[in-house]
Amino acid sequence: MKRTTEIYDFKAFGAAIKAARKAKGISRNQLADKMGIAPRYIASIENSGQHPSLQIFYELVTFLEVSVDQFFFPDKEVDKSTQRRQLDSLLDEMGSKELTIITATAKGIQEANQEEE
């Protein structure tokens, strides 16, 4: 008896990879060079939803810090979104002076939002 399975559509994954790559300011060619693959392969993943190999999938999500929970468990609330993971990574690279500026900015935004309510 042949098993029926739903084929996963990788278009949303490709769009997330493209957005994460752009958010990090990395060109498709730079990413391809870093990973040792052809830029066309990345373009196919990003634009056509081509199924990446498991190894490429792993390398893309870890390097670009993309949360895969949103794809595998779409109905479950994600602990950390892709955007939150990327922000955490940027914050980890900052020194205390930069973190003080970011904290002050965040507090200012929070106060402005409270005043609007």
C-alpha positions as CSV (number, residue, x, y, z in Angstrom):
1,M,0.0,0.0,0.0
2,K,1.4,3.3,-1.0
3,R,1.6,6.0,1.7
4,T,0.1,9.4,0.9
5,T,2.0,12.4,2.2
6,E,1.5,16.1,1.8
7,I,4.5,17.7,-0.1
8,Y,5.9,20.6,1.8
9,D,5.9,23.9,0.0
10,F,9.3,25.6,0.6
11,K,8.3,29.0,-0.8
12,A,7.7,30.5,2.6
13,F,11.1,29.1,3.8
14,G,12.8,30.7,0.7
15,A,11.2,34.0,1.4
16,A,12.4,33.9,5.0
17,I,15.9,33.0,3.9
18,K,15.9,35.9,1.5
19,A,14.6,38.4,4.1
20,A,17.2,37.2,6.7
21,R,20.0,37.4,4.2
22,K,19.0,41.0,3.3
23,A,18.6,41.9,6.9
24,K,22.2,40.9,7.6
25,G,23.3,42.9,4.5
26,I,24.7,39.9,2.8
27,S,24.5,39.5,-1.0
28,R,23.5,36.2,-2.6
29,N,27.0,35.8,-4.0
30,Q,28.6,36.4,-0.6
31,L,26.3,33.8,1.0
32,A,27.0,31.3,-1.8
33,D,30.8,31.9,-1.4
34,K,30.6,31.4,2.4
35,M,28.6,28.1,2.0
36,G,30.6,26.9,-1.1
37,I,27.5,26.6,-3.3
38,A,26.3,28.3,-6.5
39,P,24.4,31.6,-6.2
40,R,21.8,30.1,-8.5
41,Y,21.1,27.4,-5.9
42,I,20.4,30.1,-3.3
43,A,18.3,32.0,-5.8
44,S,16.2,28.9,-6.5
45,I,15.6,28.3,-2.8
46,E,14.7,32.0,-2.2
47,N,12.6,32.6,-5.3
48,S,11.2,29.3,-6.5
49,G,10.9,27.4,-3.2
50,Q,13.4,24.7,-4.4
51,H,13.9,22.0,-1.8
52,P,17.4,22.4,-0.3
53,S,19.3,19.4,0.9
54,L,19.1,18.8,4.6
55,Q,22.7,20.0,5.0
56,I,22.1,23.3,3.1
57,F,18.8,23.8,5.0
58,Y,20.8,23.4,8.3
59,E,23.6,25.7,7.2
60,L,21.1,28.4,6.0
61,V,19.0,28.5,9.2
62,T,22.0,28.4,11.5
63,F,24.0,31.0,9.7
64,L,21.1,33.4,9.0
65,E,19.5,32.6,12.4
66,V,16.1,31.7,11.0
67,S,13.6,30.0,13.3
68,V,12.3,26.8,11.7
69,D,9.5,26.4,14.2
70,Q,7.3,28.8,12.2
71,F,7.5,26.4,9.2
72,F,7.2,23.0,11.0
73,F,4.7,24.1,13.7
74,P,2.7,27.0,12.1
75,D,-0.1,26.8,14.7
76,K,2.2,26.8,17.7
77,E,3.4,30.1,19.2
78,V,7.2,30.4,18.5
79,D,9.5,31.0,21.5
80,K,11.8,33.3,19.5
81,S,10.9,34.6,16.0
82,T,13.5,34.9,13.3
83,Q,13.6,38.7,13.9
84,R,14.1,38.2,17.6
85,R,17.0,35.7,17.0
86,Q,18.7,38.2,14.6
87,L,18.3,41.0,17.1
88,D,19.7,38.9,19.9
89,S,22.7,38.1,17.7
90,L,23.3,41.8,17.0
91,L,23.0,42.6,20.7
92,D,25.5,39.9,21.5
93,E,28.1,41.6,19.4
94,M,27.7,45.0,21.0
95,G,29.7,46.4,23.9
96,S,28.3,48.1,27.0
97,K,28.3,51.6,25.4
98,E,26.3,50.4,22.4
99,L,23.9,48.5,24.7
100,T,23.3,51.6,26.8
101,I,22.3,53.5,23.6
102,I,20.0,50.7,22.5
103,T,18.4,50.4,25.9
104,A,17.8,54.2,26.0
105,T,16.3,54.1,22.5
106,A,14.0,51.2,23.4
107,K,12.8,52.9,26.6
108,G,12.1,56.1,24.6
109,I,10.1,54.1,22.0
110,Q,8.2,52.3,24.8
111,E,7.3,55.6,26.5
112,A,6.2,57.2,23.2
113,N,3.9,54.2,22.6
114,Q,2.4,54.5,26.1
115,E,1.7,58.2,25.6
116,E,-0.2,57.4,22.3
117,E,-2.5,55.0,24.1
